[in-house]
Amino acid sequence: MTGLPSSEGSLSRVYIVILNWNGWRDTIECLESLWHLQGVAWTAVVADNGSSDGSPQHLQAWAHGHQAAAPTPFLSQLPCAKPVAMAKVALAELDRPLQSPASVVLIENGENLGFAGGCNTGIRLAMAQPDCAYVWVLNNDSVVDPGALRAMLDLCQAQGRVGVCGSQIRYYDRPQLVQNFGGTLNRWFFTVHSIACGVPAQTLPAVAGRVDYVPGASMLVTREFLRRVGPMPEDYFLYYEEVDWVERARWQFDLAITRDSIVYHRGGASIGSPMEPSVRGLRSDYFMLRGRVRLARRFYPARLPVVYLGLLASLGTRLLRRQWQRAQVAAWAIVGRAPAWLDLPVRAQKS
């Protein structure tokens, strides 16, 4: 692994922040794929969000060579050599430089802090390291192409105003199809749209055109962006935090997505999809709808009536389709509360 260009001075390393919540198998596969990254010095920071499946213990067993990664099509290459240098860092020590070199740092958050809250502990640790030039927020249910990180760094260094750079995200189980190539935001109804979803990967341009946000599955963030804009907002708990993040910075930094950075992403492995017919899917649906209201209230409060009209239309459509539980979720998102049967984490209820 080599460093960043000498013009970066002492800023020579990328810290890869991976949030884990009851998903140690996916996280191990993601970590294994990092060892094939080309031409970049990196350290992985795994932030565990109060998992109940023994994730921290499994991850430490993997680092010691006692827990193998499950065989998958993406792990056909040789696994990384074990043992892996892993350091555990307590929450009280996040703002201190690491005492010894480590390939993987494990942070136990102790509770489910949501996506932004969980990632922010890893970002805090990264920013405390004097050699941190970039932070790469990467979903744990992803595997990376060997050139994924180098391609994003090259684009950031070629275009000096870029504060957040993203990848071409492909479907894990359909690797020739694009899951997203950046996202756009409707600034009236505050719905989000994934660019190029479902198109063949070979049809993509080299760099995405208009991009309103970089999806949270893969976000390379510069140290300067973090210094000036700060960490991700934590009050969304799930969804829209990456949209809010770049909305705060839209006049200070550019966004970019490069085709040459490829990440294969399962999507919803831990949290579910809003369209799943289960309580897990209904929770995701609630956060997606609630996020629209929160984003509009924060940045465009005069447009809130339009947002509520959109939510009422969604409620009506669900009632016509006899989707009773999804209709309840839409109604509760409108009033800003959640039904008890959604069983939201405590932090989500407070945020």
N, C-alpha and C positions, 0 to 999 in steps of 0.2 A: 504494500500500500504506500503510495507516494503522497506528498503534501500538495497543497494548493500553490499557485504561482507565488514567487518570492515577493511580488508587489503587495501581497497581503500582510507582509511583516510577520509578526508572531501569530497571526490568525491563520492557522494552518490545518484546521480539522473541522469535519462536519459531525455534529451530534444528531443521531437518528433517534427520534422519540417515538416509541411504540407503546400504545395504550393496550393493556390486557385486562379483560374482564371475563373470567370463566372461559378462557379460550387458549389454554396453554399449548394445545396441539398445533393450532394455527400459528401461534407466536413462535414456536420452535421452528416450524417450516419457514416462516418469514426470516428468522435469524439465520438459519442455515443458508438462505439465498444471499444474504449480505456478504458472505465470505467469498463470493464470486464477483463482487463489484471490482471494477477496474480503475486504477489510477487515482485513487482518492484515499486520504487518511480519514478514518471514521471511528466513532465510538457509539455503540447502541445503548440507549437508555430506555429500559422497560419500566413503565409505571403501572403497577397493578392496582386496580380500582376495587379493592376489598373483595376479591374473588372468594367464592365458597367451594371451589372445586380443587383446592390444594395447588393452585397455579404456581405460587412462589416456590413451593417445595419441588414441583416437577421441573421448573425452570432451572433450579439449582442442581437437581439431579442430572439434567441434560448437560449443564456446563461441566460437571464432573465426569461425564461419560457414562452415566448409569441409566439414562433415559434417552433412547434413540428416537429420532424423528420417524413418524409413520411414512412408509413408502408412498410417494405420489409421482405423477408424471413430471413434476417440476424438480424433483430431487433425484434425478437420474445421475447427476454428477456426484463425485465422491463427497461425503459429508466433511465438514470442517474438522480439523484435528482437535482432539480432546486431551486433557481438560482445557476448557476455555477460561481465561482470566475473568472472573466475575466479582464485582464489588457490590455489597449492600450498603445503601446510604439511607440513614434515617431522615425523617422529615425536618428535624431540627438542624440538619447539616447541609441542606440544599444550597445554601448560599456560600458554601466554602469550596475551594479547589479540591479536587480529588487528591488523596494522600499517596496513592500509588497507581500506576498505569493499569487499565482494565479495558478489555474488549467490550464487555457488557456491564452495565450498571443497573442494579435492581432497586427500585423504590417501591415500598409498600404504603399505599395511600391510606389503607385501613378502612375505607368506606367507598361507596360508589359516588364519586364526585362529578359524574357526567363526563362527556367527551372533552370539553374545554378544561374543566377543573382537573381532570386526570392528566391531560397532556401538559397543563401548565406547571405541574410539579417537575416534570422532565425538562421543560423549557427553562425553569428557574435554575436547575442544576447546570444545564448547558451554558447559560449566560454567566454563571459564576466561574467558568473555566477560562483562563486567559488565552487559550489557543482556539476558542470557538469562533469560527468565521460564519458558519451557517447552521441552522437547525432544520432538519428534514422530518416533518411530521408524517408518519407512515402508518397506515392501518395494519393491524396485526394479521388480518385475514388476506394478506397480499404476499406475493413473491415478486422479486425484482429481476429485471434483465441486467446482465453484467454491466452494460453501459448506461443504465438509467440515471445514476447520480452524476456521472461525468458530463452527460449531455445537458443537464440542467445547470450545472456550474458553468459550462462553456457559454451558455446563453446569458446567464446573469453577468458574467464578466465581459461579454461583448456588448451588452446593453446596460449601461450604468444605472439607469433609473429603475430597473426591475427590482421590486422588493419581495415578490412572491412568485415562484415559478412552479409549474405543475407538469405532470406527465401525461402521456397518452395512456389512459386506463383501459385495459382490455378485460373481457370476461374471463374469469379463471377457468370455467368449464367450456367456454367457446373461444379459445385464444386467438382466433383470426378475426373476431368481431370486437368493435370498439364499445366500451361501456360509457365512457365520456371523454371529451377532448376539451375540457373546460366547461363553464356554465354561464348562463345568462339569467338576469333578474328582470322580471316585469315590475317596474317601479310604480305601478298603480294597484295591481292586485297582490304584488309581492309573492308571486309564484316563481319557482326556479325551474330552469330547463337545462338538461344535459345536452351539450353539443355533440352531434354525430353519433348519438346512441344507436347501436345496432348496425352501423355501416361497416363494410369490410375495411380492415386496417390499411390496406394498400391505397385506398382512395383519399387518405388524409393529406392536407397540405403540410409543408415542413413546420410551419408555426401557425397556431390558431389565430383567427381574426379577432372580432370583438369578443372580449371575455369580461364578464362582470365579477366573477369570483373563481378561485381555484378550489376544486373539490377537495375535501379533507382527507381523501384516501392517500394523497401524495402532495405535500406542500413543502417546497424548499423555501425557507424564509431567511433573509439576510440578517446579520447581526444589527445593522443600522435600522432596519425595519422594526425589529423588536425593541431597540433602544428608544426609538421615537414614538412608536405606536403602542407598545406595551403588549402584554399577553392577550390571549383570546378571551372574549367576554364569557363569563361562566353562568349567566342567568338563563341561558337557553336550555341548558342541560344536555340537549341532543338536537342536532340539526340547526342550521342557520348561523352557528357561531362563526364559521369561516366566511360567510357572506357579510356579517356585521364587521368582522375584522378588517376586511379589505375596503368596506364602505367607509370606515373611519380614515382610511389612508388613501382614498382614491385621488386626491389632489396632490399627494406627496410622492407616490410611487406608482410605477407601472406594474401590470401583471403580464405574465407570459406562460404559454404552454408549448412545449416542444414535442414533436412527433418522435424524436430520437430517444426520448426517455420513455421506456415501456414498463408498466407495472400491471401485473395480472391480479385482479381483485375479485374475491368471492362476492362481497357485499352483503351486509346484514347477517353475517355469521353469528355475531354475539347479540345484536340488538333487534334483529328482525327487519322486515320490510313493511312499510305502511299498508301494503296490499295483502299481507298474510292473513288468512282467516283464523286468527288465534289472538289470545290476549297480548302476546308479544307484538304481533303486528298492529293491534289496536293502540298499544302504547306508542309505537312509532308514528302512527297516524296522528295521534293527539299532539305529539311534540312538533310534527311538521306543520299542522294547522296553527298551533299556538305561536310558533316561530314567525309566521307571517304577520301576526298582530304585533308582536314585540318589535320586529324590525321596523315596521311602519311607524309605530309609536315613537321610536327612538330617532329616526332620521326624517320622516315625512309625516308628521302628525296630522297635517291638513288632509291627507289622503286616507285616513282611517275609515271614514264612511264607505269608501269604495271597497276597502278590504272586507269590511263587515258585510257588505252586499254580496261579495264573492263567497264568503263563508255561508251566508244564508242560502245562496243558490246551491252550494254544495250540500247543505242540509236537506234542501228540497229534493235534490236528485237522489240522495240516499233513501229518503222516505219513499219516493216513487218506486225505487228498486227493492223496497222491503228489506233494506240493509239496516236493521233496527239498531244493532250495537254501533255500527259506524255512524249512524245518525246521532246517537247519543254522544259519541265522541265529538262530532262537529258542534253539537249544542253546547257541550261543556267547554270547548275551545272558545266559543263566542263569549261565554260569560266569564271565562278566565279561571275556571276550576276544573278539577278532574273527578270523575266518579270513583268511589272507594274500590270498586271491583277492578279498576286498572292496576291497583297495588303498586303505585309509583314509589321509587326510592325516596327516603326522607328528604334528601337534598333537592330532589326534583320538585317536591311539594312546596319547599320553601322558596325556591328560585322564581 
